[in-house]
């Protein structure tokens, strides 16, 4: 039975098992590769997407859980890559290797939407589940702060 949901503003009907991780439907069935596979256990945040506006680890969300919901990937965050978080990432040159950055950006975008007047302590808490092996954490915090407050 197909699973119907919205992906980046477009309706999709995907014939997949209800227990299939959303990550694999996004990457392998739809063909959007911005969402990355990191650990497969919800621990690294590389696969972060928004489900009904909330940051979720797509490797831990089943297709059955997104039926009738709205999913946004990095490709759908802003059509020209001009979301405030994406702009802050570029302006502050956040990435080093870049592998984790789509998940970092999606987590940050959700965080900024939830709490626009965010403190550094709240940024650290809100971003702690996203791992950056290059250690770009100071730049990540600065970019989230910049996106939220302009500072």
C-alpha positions, -999 to 999 in steps of 0.1 A, spaced: 0 0 0 15 33 -10 24 59 17 13 94 9 32 124 23 45 158 12 82 161 5 96 196 0 62 209 -9 53 182 -34 29 153 -28 45 119 -30 30 84 -30 57 59 -23 52 21 -24 75 11 4 72 -10 36 58 11 65 89 2 85 114 14 59 135 43 73 125 76 58 162 82 50 162 54 24 130 65 8 144 100 4 178 89 -10 170 57 -29 135 61 -40 131 98 -45 167 104 -54 175 134 -31 210 128 -18 215 159 4 203 140 34 233 119 45 236 85 60 259 87 91 254 62 118 220 47 111 212 48 149 200 84 153 232 94 171 251 117 147 224 139 131 237 137 95 203 125 83 183 153 100 152 165 81 120 183 93 88 164 98 60 188 102 86 215 109 104 196 137 139 182 133 140 144 131 166 118 124 154 103 92 172 70 98 150 66 129 116 77 114 97 50 95 77 57 64 46 47 82 52 76 107 53 102 79 20 92 62 0 124 57 28 146 71 51 172 56 88 164 52 115 189 43 150 180 34 180 203 28 169 206 -9 135 220 2 147 243 30 149 272 6 148 269 -32 178 291 -37 197 282 -5 188 316 11 173 304 44 189 325 71 208 295 84 221 287 50 233 323 45 249 323 80 267 291 71 282 306 40 290 340 55 308 325 85 325 297 64 313 270 88 320 237 70 354 220 68 347 187 51 310 194 49 296 158 54 276 166 85 265 201 74 232 194 58 221 177 91 236 206 111 217 232 90 184 213 93 188 210 130 198 247 133 168 258 111 144 240 134 161 254 165 160 290 152 123 286 142 114 274 177 135 300 195 145 331 176 161 349 206 183 319 214 213 320 238 246 303 232 238 278 260 205 270 242 223 266 209 248 242 224 220 222 240 198 222 208 227 212 186 244 186 208 230 156 190 247 167 157 282 154 155 309 172 134 340 151 131 360 181 120 352 200 152 336 231 137 315 236 168 325 272 175 316 282 139 284 263 141 273 281 173 283 314 158 263 307 126 232 297 145 235 328 166 240 349 135 210 333 118 188 339 148 199 373 159 220 388 131 250 389 155 
